[in-house]
Amino acid sequence: MSIKLNNSVEPNLPFQSFSSLAVSACQVNLKVDAGESILSNVNLTIPQSTIYGLLGPSGCGKTTLLRCILGYIKPTSGSISLFGYPVSKSTSIISIPGSNVGYMPQEDALYDFMTIEQLFRYFARIYQMNSKDLNSRVSELIEILELPSGNRLISQLSGGQRRRVSFGCALIHSPPLMILDEPTSGVDPVLREKIWKHLQFISSTQGTTIIITTHYIEEARRSNNVGFMRKGTIMLQDNPNKLMTTMKVNNLEEVFLLICRKPQQYCVQSKSDDNCNSKSLDEINVNNQPSCSSLPSTSTVPSLHEQGRCSPMKKAIISIKNWLTVFLALLIRYINHDAFDSFTLGFQYFIPLSQICLLCFCVGKQPNHIPMAVVNRDNWSNSLSTMFVSKLNETLLSVKYYDDFEEAFDSVGSLENWGLLNFPVNFSQALTDRFSSMEVDSEDVFKRSTIQLHGDLTDSIVSESLIRRLRKSMAILIQLMVSTTLPEKSNLVYSSFIANSPIQVKDVSLSNPVNFEERYERAELAGHLDFIAPGMIISITFAVSYATVAFSLITERTTQTFERNLVAGVTPTQLLFALSLSRTLFMIPYFFLITFLPISLFHLPTNLRSVLHSVPLLMSMNISGITYGMLLSVICDRLESCVMIAAATLFIIFSISSIIWPFQSIPGYFQWVSMAIPTTSAASTIRKIFYNNLMFNDFDALQTYLIVTIWAIIFSLIGSRYFRVK
């Protein structure tokens, strides 16, 4: 097909071109898994140094075709070449996708936390631009696109200004090929005219080839050529003025209507499909369609070594340097985002630290102000029963005295009081007799010196805490009594107290006589909080890592910034490594805060040495969480579904990873499932590090590292494999 050019300038390409066509597509088809055809027999020819307008209604396949041209989507059949090179080889040979193409997607695809100048500089680094020319280029774009100050945040721009900034990101490096998807959408007519004049200028003076899609069909008449697309097929392509002259209409909208109404008159049917092949009005001849055999084969494409003059070693050094330049640009962008985005900072620091503080404040503490009825029939003045109640923590009980036992007992039944403490008649005398003489063996003495506790024992935590406090108060009382009357018998009295507690509660953990205060303080510390806190630290670390990574990757994909980076030449490996390193750097302060805070504020029974030994374990859980977040971003297409799966993951961790209840309580047939989860072994190991002085290089710790590493490898292999596919 012959297409006349209005441009006489020879394009100044940074590579050797093997065709006068910038883009050539032959019989391109694309079908989805269900067999639905997205593109059907697409034939396309775009000469160099021209503007090509791709027109058609929404959903006709324009954006999909552009992605095929860029190599972002692989067609089911057919072939596409860029400047004479197969699109499959264009990345490594002519850097398309890469620095030789400027791409503007349908969405704005911008980073709201950056300023205009920061965003332009970011893409300039991705495109390997010379820093000397960058300042003037940024100022030039701000002036051409009538943008506000370069220090203005992207989040503060209007919709039209955002579109202009997105357009500027595609223009920043003056590429030989530009692909613009709806560049003038949301732009006022005056600025739209200015943008088109600039496109015509760079096409005619710099030899830039521009492919543009637009909803404003009439503005495409400024293009050198237009192609009308419908139902996945380019029906007709030619010079817009020639089309209007030949069809005797006044605008391109009428041209498109005529083509749709009379496809047989203006299109030729393909032998293999009922849809039309793209044709010029002058040459409606199937034989004049671009031949697939005219496209260069892979074997005839010169390699990098054949094109370049550098030695292999120098090429390798240049490649490494370019790779690191892009990697550092990505890393700086992620660090800036994490440092200045209030939501990310809050989610990474404020929420986890608040969670662990709330846990320490609200879990594992002694219940307070328990309503308690007391019936005291002890008839001593300054009775031991009165002293016993006074030894209780003032905030533990809310005491109400009763004279009648039945009335007090009924108050417990009506839930007015949690329980009833009943002191028998002559309790003080009987208690003194019981512990002043080790030979007392009277059932009546034991009965009269024993406190009766009637309470709602269905709440095991309250019951256990209350009984422990009651026993502590009794132990202190007896110690005081014996130390003043029978100091030489204090050990015997202690042994008798353990064997025959006046509160009739046996504690098998009490052995080897030691100081009463020390023993009971240790019993209080070894509570629920000590068990839950280390496991919570592990689970929160894992959850924060996978949630932030999954959120970041899904957001980039839905806003098309991920696609824009890929077209700019960023590889998935670079992006994932930069994100992982950024997340790890920001997690280092978190590791110390999440461990030091509970110890310093809530006095967990551990020390600095144990905290330092826990850091490698937390680091490994962070890496495992990062890889799991990558997997979540592959599984979920939307943030909503990601949130649900992330929450479900956290619920599963709490349920079966021995976070809030001992591993030994899990049924034997289910324990192997629990042990296979990385958080189970990690929670058990960090408790041993905190309380048993386990070192990070001990066998149990190394075994945990192995389990966590295996899961990280599994997550990363699956995630990276399908991450590339998506």
Secondary structure, 3 states (H helix, E strand, C coil): CCCCCCCCCCCCCCCCCCCCEEEEEEEEEEECCCCCEEEEEEEEEEECCCEEEEECCCCCCHHHHHHHHCCCCCCCEEEEEECCEEHHHHHHHHCCCCCCEEEECCCCCCCCCCEHHHHHHHHHHHCCCCHHHHHHHHHHHHHHCCCCCCCCEHHHCCHHHHHHHHHHHHHCCCCCEEEEECCCCCCCHHHHHHHHHHHHHHHHHHCCEEEEECCCHHHHHHCCEEEEEECCEEEEEECHHHHHHHHCCCCHHHHHHHHHHCHHHHCEEECCEEEEECCCCCCCCHHHCCCHHHCCCHHHCCCHHHHCCCCHHHHHHHHHHHHHHHHHHHHHHHHHHHHHCHHHHHHHHHHHHHHHHHHHHHCCCCCCCEEEEEEECCCCCCCHHHHHHHHCCCCCEEEEEECCHHHHHHHHHCCCCCEEEEECCCHHHHHHHHHHCCCCCCHHHHHHCCCEEEECCCCHHHHHHHHHHHHHHHHHHHHHHHHHHCHHHHHHHHHHHHHCCCCCCCCCCCCCCCCHHHHHHHHHHCCHHHHHHHHHHHHHHHHHHHHHHHHHHHHHHHCCHHHHHHHCCCCHHHHHHHHHHHHHHHHHHHHHHHHHHHHHHHCCCCCHHHHHHHHHHHHHHHHHHHHHHHHHHHHCCCHHHHHHHHHHHHHHHHHHCCCCCCHHHCCHHHHHHHHHCHHHHHHHHHHHHHHCCCCCCCHHHHHHHHHHHHHHHHHHHHHHHHHHHC
